[in-house]
């Protein structure tokens, strides 16, 4: 009850802010507002505590030899019962308030993929009771003889002495290597603005925002770099603090038949997984982290998804950002096998991506050409002739043959040397300083010139993405795992246990068929449910799927006679 009362203070703060704003608008005296707020705080705390008393008095749970049962609900009674052999994971979590009072929230995962209520949640239990329940639920095997029990105890102690991984504070250097580092300050500023608005300070926040904007427009050369630097500094600081809170006291260890992860500086987290429920591991390498030589390790297991209620925390994460070599070693230790050499995919996969990048750039160029128009007529315009700027260059330049638009400058502009259109601005526009076309838009500040950066950047990014993503493609078949790699911006190397593959989905798009490629997707009950080998050769892909799970695909494959 003390924990409920302390947590209710968060509600008290918000309610008090709204009440102060309401009473201040009606000219209440300070003493009256203080008394009203105090009374409201007492009522809120009493209501929260009373609700928790009723909730806990209506909640019962028990553990039988075969099932875990939970009854709860004040107005609507619920009875949940799960077989103990369906338990996939046990997650212990204690926020700072619960830790002070020796409490822990226990979440028992069953591996179901329903939309909600897929876990049995005991909120809260005592710390020692929760730990005893975790050990009982994940106990494997029949009753052990005294000698076997002694050997198991020795194995547990040895595993505790040699963890798979333990926190090294040098890893914190990888924390800022995330996109959130560059956007965190803006998100924080928006949240602060909304919070101050709820306290009735919108007038002051608007004045501050207006003054800041006027300063930026008055001194852009000073203000813009300074704001970017402040944004980066706040983002880096936030990333470091988040890493410290999330991964402080991190320890990954192996118990007999189980993997246990413990972490958290303020909010303690403990996740235990049975190894027989694991279906593989995945090494993630986002671009910035990959450039710095770092990676993350995630587990592929049944019954794991988003741990927190808001979906912001990945429960499958086994490590913080760590050096790439260490991530590979941890993944190999958990999977029980190293990653065999990957087979690269055929050149047709890269050609397909290059063609897609060029086509996308051409489409963007056509759209920009159609919508962008200069704010003045082209020089040398004659009566009755209206090329209409860039758009007119696509029409009047082709039909009339008059060389003053976009298309004609590719021909007559070059031949005659008359520099007054799109091509001329690449030369004469720079030499004479005459500002009225593409280059002039850069020099004179005409926004229509900047818009042509869109297709240029699109083409450059598309070409890089095509080459990098094609180079990342690879697959291999090990004794126990199907290994696949994909991704340029976020590269992922997945080792999927072949015993966990329940089926195959084979897709061929129109362009894949023309290139002799296909995509095979392994269906499994763990992780996200399917894992793809992209753009593999038709014969190699079918052979890979057939060999990964012998006999599953054979009835549907016709092999050509040699």
ZIVENLIN-V317721 format. One record per residue. PHI is phi in whole degrees, 0 to 359 (* if undefined). PSI is psi in whole degrees, 0 to 359 (none if undefined). NEAR is the number of other C-alpha atoms within 12 Angstrom. Layout:
PHI_PSI_NEAR / PHI_PSI_NEAR
This chain:
*_325_25 / 297_321_21 / 297_319_26 / 297_319_28 / 296_319_27 / 293_317_23 / 295_332_24 / 292_346_27 / 297_332_26 / 297_321_18 / 290_324_23 / 298_319_27 / 298_312_24 / 296_317_23 / 294_322_26 / 296_320_30 / 298_315_27 / 295_323_25 / 291_319_28 / 299_317_31 / 298_319_23 / 293_314_19 / 287_328_23 / 295_328_21 / 289_348_13 / 247_19_13 / 59_43_13 / 285_150_17 / 288_159_14 / 299_318_14 / 298_320_14 / 294_320_17 / 294_320_24 / 297_316_19 / 296_319_18 / 295_318_24 / 294_320_26 / 296_317_21 / 297_319_18 / 296_321_25 / 297_317_27 / 297_317_23 / 297_318_21 / 295_312_27 / 299_317_28 / 297_321_24 / 293_317_21 / 296_315_26 / 296_318_23 / 297_319_21 / 297_317_21 / 294_325_26 / 299_313_20 / 296_319_17 / 297_315_24 / 288_326_23 / 292_335_16 / 268_1_20 / 254_131_27 / 224_143_25 / 219_155_26 / 207_154_20 / 239_115_19 / 258_172_17 / 302_337_14 / 243_343_16 / 215_157_21 / 248_124_32 / 239_146_25 / 218_128_26 / 242_132_23 / 206_173_25 / 112_135_20 / 268_303_18 / 266_321_11 / 249_114_11 / 278_136_14 / 234_141_18 / 230_112_18 / 247_141_25 / 215_127_26 / 232_141_29 / 293_144_21 / 293_333_28 / 283_355_25 / 266_356_27 / 291_123_37 / 258_326_39 / 205_155_45 / 230_120_44 / 246_121_44 / 254_132_45 / 219_135_40 / 221_115_33 / 285_172_26 / 304_322_21 / 293_314_26 / 297_324_28 / 296_323_25 / 298_322_19 / 263_10_21 / 71_34_23 / 246_157_30 / 214_140_35 / 267_129_35 / 251_126_35 / 243_122_39 / 254_113_44 / 272_141_43 / 248_354_36 / 87_5_33 / 284_156_26 / 245_27_22 / 291_165_13 / 294_319_10 / 211_170_12 / 54_46_18 / 266_1_27 / 234_151_36 / 267_119_38 / 248_122_31 / 254_105_35 / 233_109_31 / 252_175_33 / 237_163_29 / 294_153_23 / 301_313_26 / 290_323_18 / 295_320_19 / 295_319_29 / 294_320_26 / 295_321_19 / 295_320_31 / 300_313_37 / 295_322_25 / 291_316_24 / 293_327_36 / 260_13_33 / 291_132_27 / 246_154_22 / 82_170_15 / 285_182_8 / 298_133_10 / 266_146_14 / 290_161_11 / 303_319_10 / 294_319_11 / 295_320_14 / 298_321_17 / 294_318_13 / 296_321_15 / 296_320_21 / 297_319_17 / 297_320_16 / 297_319_20 / 297_316_22 / 295_321_17 / 294_319_17 / 294_323_23 / 293_329_22 / 284_332_17 / 237_81_16 / 291_157_24 / 294_323_30 / 201_148_34 / 219_151_28 / 300_133_29 / 237_122_22 / 293_349_19 / 293_340_16 / 292_345_31 / 296_344_29 / 295_339_25 / 277_346_34 / 300_317_35 / 287_353_31 / 276_67_32 / 212_154_31 / 297_330_20 / 296_338_24 / 298_326_31 / 270_348_26 / 243_355_23 / 296_321_27 / 295_319_26 / 296_319_22 / 296_317_18 / 296_319_19 / 296_319_19 / 296_319_16 / 294_321_14 / 295_321_17 / 298_316_23 / 294_321_17 / 294_316_19 / 293_327_21 / 297_321_20 / 293_337_23 / 272_6_25 / 81_24_24 / 251_26_20 / 297_325_19 / 300_317_15 / 286_321_15 / 294_325_22 / 293_320_17 / 296_318_14 / 296_316_15 / 296_320_17 / 295_315_15 / 297_321_14 / 295_318_18 / 295_319_17 / 296_322_14 / 294_320_18 / 296_315_19 / 290_332_14 / 282_323_13 / 228_68_15 / 295_325_16 / 293_334_13 / 266_319_14 / 288_316_18 / 297_310_18 / 298_324_14 / 294_317_16 / 295_320_22 / 297_320_22 / 294_318_17 / 295_318_21 / 301_316_24 / 294_318_25 / 296_317_21 / 295_318_25 / 297_318_29 / 295_316_28 / 298_316_24 / 297_320_29 / 295_320_30 / 294_317_29 / 294_320_22 / 295_320_26 / 298_314_35 / 298_318_29 / 288_319_24 / 284_322_32 / 245_7_37 / 300_143_28 / 59_31_25 / 291_138_34 / 204_125_32 / 246_120_36 / 222_160_36 / 251_127_30 / 255_166_31 / 303_110_28 / 79_7_24 / 219_156_30 / 244_129_39 / 237_132_40 / 242_128_41 / 232_135_37 / 197_172_35 / 114_125_29 / 273_310_25 / 263_307_23 / 264_112_29 / 280_140_33 / 229_139_37 / 220_121_39 / 237_128_42 / 240_129_46 / 236_137_45 / 283_133_37 / 296_330_30 / 288_349_27 / 268_350_34 / 286_142_39 / 237_13_41 / 143_181_44 / 224_162_44 / 221_132_42 / 256_118_47 / 257_134_39 / 227_83_37 / 300_157_28 / 304_306_24 / 297_319_25 / 293_322_30 / 294_321_28 / 296_332_19 / 268_3_21 / 81_25_24 / 248_171_33 / 197_167_40 / 236_158_39 / 238_130_41 / 239_153_38 / 261_149_45 / 251_106_42 / 218_155_43 / 287_140_33 / 84_11_40 / 248_137_43 / 210_237_34 / 270_127_23 / 280_314_28 / 279_159_18 / 293_329_14 / 274_1_9 / 73_18_11 / 269_351_10 / 238_134_16 / 271_111_24 / 287_341_39 / 276_354_37 / 291_126_35 / 261_337_43 / 221_155_44 / 285_181_48 / 300_123_42 / 227_167_38 / 302_147_31 / 302_318_28 / 295_320_18 / 293_320_25 / 299_317_35 / 296_322_34 / 293_318_25 / 295_316_36 / 298_319_38 / 293_323_29 / 293_318_24 / 290_318_42 / 286_339_37 / 83_10_24 / 198_149_24 / 282_170_27 / 272_120_35 / 292_163_22 / 302_135_15 / 277_143_24 / 270_123_25 / 291_157_26 / 272_161_33 / 295_158_27 / 302_336_21 / 299_332_29 / 294_320_37 / 288_320_31 / 299_320_26 / 299_319_33 / 289_323_32 / 295_317_26 / 298_319_22 / 296_322_25 / 293_317_28 / 294_317_26 / 298_318_19 / 298_317_25 / 296_321_26 / 294_320_21 / 296_316_19 / 297_320_25 / 298_317_25 / 296_319_20 / 295_317_19 / 295_319_24 / 298_322_32 / 287_329_23 / 259_342_19 / 267_130_29 / 223_133_31 / 290_152_34 / 279_8_16 / 219_160_19 / 291_154_24 / 291_145_31 / 296_147_25 / 82_10_18 / 295_142_22 / 248_160_13 / 297_136_8 / 85_356_9 / 245_122_24 / 230_84_26 / 294_333_35 / 74_31_28 / 75_217_37 / 298_318_40 / 293_320_28 / 295_332_33 / 297_335_35 / 280_340_29 / 246_292_25 / 298_326_25 / 296_323_30 / 284_321_22 / 276_317_17 / 273_340_19 / 78_5_22 / 277_126_28 / 270_81_40 / 214_10_45 / 244_195_45 / 291_311_41 / 289_319_31 / 293_335_34 / 290_344_32 / 284_344_27 / 242_282_24 / 294_328_25 / 299_322_28 / 285_321_24 / 288_315_14 / 272_344_16 / 78_7_20 / 279_116_24 / 257_90_36 / 217_10_39 / 232_213_44 / 296_311_40 / 288_322_34 / 300_329_38 / 289_345_34 / 286_339_29 / 240_290_25 / 295_327_25 / 300_323_26 / 283_322_23 / 286_315_14 / 266_347_16 / 78_11_21 / 282_118_24 / 249_94_31 / 208_15_37 / 225_216_44 / 296_307_39 / 291_325_33 / 298_330_31 / 298_327_30 / 290_315_24 / 283_322_21 / 269_353_19 / 89_11_17 / 291_123_22 / 297_334_21 / 297_336_29 / 288_322_30 / 295_332_23 / 296_339_27 / 284_354_31 / 291_335_23 / 300_306_25 / 293_328_26 / 295_312_23 / 294_322_22 / 299_316_26 / 294_314_27 / 297_315_19 / 294_320_25 / 297_318_31 / 294_317_27 / 297_315_22 / 297_321_30 / 296_312_32 / 292_315_27 / 292_317_23 / 292_323_33 / 293_322_32 / 291_334_28 / 281_341_31 / 293_139_37 / 184_159_36 / 207_160_40 / 200_158_34 / 236_111_32 / 264_180_26 / 300_326_21 / 241_340_26 / 232_150_36 / 263_121_44 / 252_134_40 / 217_147_43 / 225_143_37 / 200_165_37 / 102_138_29 / 253_308_29 / 288_316_26 / 234_95_25 / 280_136_31 / 229_128_32 / 249_117_42 / 245_129_46 / 249_106_49 / 257_127_52 / 297_125_40 / 295_333_34 / 290_340_26 / 268_0_31 / 278_120_33 / 260_344_26 / 183_177_25 / 231_143_30 / 240_122_24 / 244_123_30 / 236_145_24 / 222_113_22 / 283_173_17 / 301_315_12 / 285_330_20 / 295_319_25 / 298_322_19 / 291_336_17 / 259_0_23 / 73_30_26 / 244_163_32 / 205_168_34 / 241_126_36 / 252_135_35 / 238_121_30 / 274_124_42 / 267_132_27 / 214_160_29 / 277_357_28 / 254_165_33 / 59_227_37 / 274_0_28 / 98_336_28 / 206_146_25 / 225_131_40 / 251_143_36 / 255_106_46 / 276_144_39 / 47_53_45 / 263_153_42 / 303_146_32 / 303_310_30 / 292_316_22 / 297_321_29 / 294_316_38 / 292_322_33 / 295_320_25 / 298_313_35 / 295_322_41 / 292_322_29 / 281_333_23 / 295_316_34 / 233_90_29 / 303_133_18 / 91_341_15 / 286_320_22 / 259_347_26 / 304_319_18 / 297_346_10 / 247_9_14 / 243_132_18 / 249_118_12 / 264_137_15 / 289_141_6 / 285_135_4 / 281_none_3
